[in-house]
């Protein structure tokens, strides 16, 4: 399946947002995920399916002072 990941073409065989984060080696608790212009709840990452052509934005939180 082909998706847009942070504006770039990305090809994968995963089925859910949680699997995508695992594939990317991203800790789910430290990011926000937007799927097709809707922000997802962290509790939904494991059940939210991905489809060919979806647009996914993964935003990492950065702390500092």
C-alpha positions in Angstrom: 0.0 0.0 0.0 1.2 3.5 -0.7 0.5 6.4 1.7 1.8 9.9 2.2 3.9 10.1 5.4 4.8 13.6 6.5 4.3 14.7 2.9 6.5 12.0 1.4 5.5 8.9 -0.5 5.9 5.8 1.7 5.2 2.2 0.8 4.3 -0.4 3.5 2.3 -3.6 4.2 1.1 -2.7 7.7 -2.6 -2.4 8.6 -2.9 0.1 11.5 -1.4 3.3 12.8 0.1 1.5 15.7 1.9 -0.9 13.4 3.1 2.0 11.3 4.7 3.7 14.4 6.3 0.3 15.3 7.7 0.0 11.8 9.1 3.5 12.1 10.5 2.8 15.6 8.5 5.6 17.1 7.3 5.5 20.7 3.5 6.2 20.5 3.4 8.2 23.7 5.7 10.9 22.4 3.9 11.8 19.2 0.6 13.0 17.8 -0.8 11.4 14.7 -3.0 13.1 12.1 -4.8 10.8 9.6 -6.4 12.5 6.6 -6.6 15.9 8.5 -8.1 14.4 11.7 -6.0 14.0 14.9 -6.3 10.6 16.3 -6.6 9.6 20.0 -3.7 7.5 21.2 -6.2 4.9 22.3 -7.3 4.4 18.7 -3.8 3.8 17.2 -4.1 0.0 17.4 -7.6 -0.1 15.8 -7.3 2.6 13.3 -6.8 1.1 9.8 -4.7 2.5 7.1 -5.8 2.5 3.5 -4.0 3.1 0.2 -3.7 6.8 -0.5 -4.1 7.9 3.2 -2.2 10.9 4.4 -0.4 10.5 7.7 1.4 13.2 9.7 3.4 12.2 12.7 4.4 15.1 14.9 7.1 14.6 17.6 6.9 16.6 20.8 10.1 18.5 21.7 10.6 19.9 25.2 12.9 22.7 26.2 13.1 25.9 28.0 
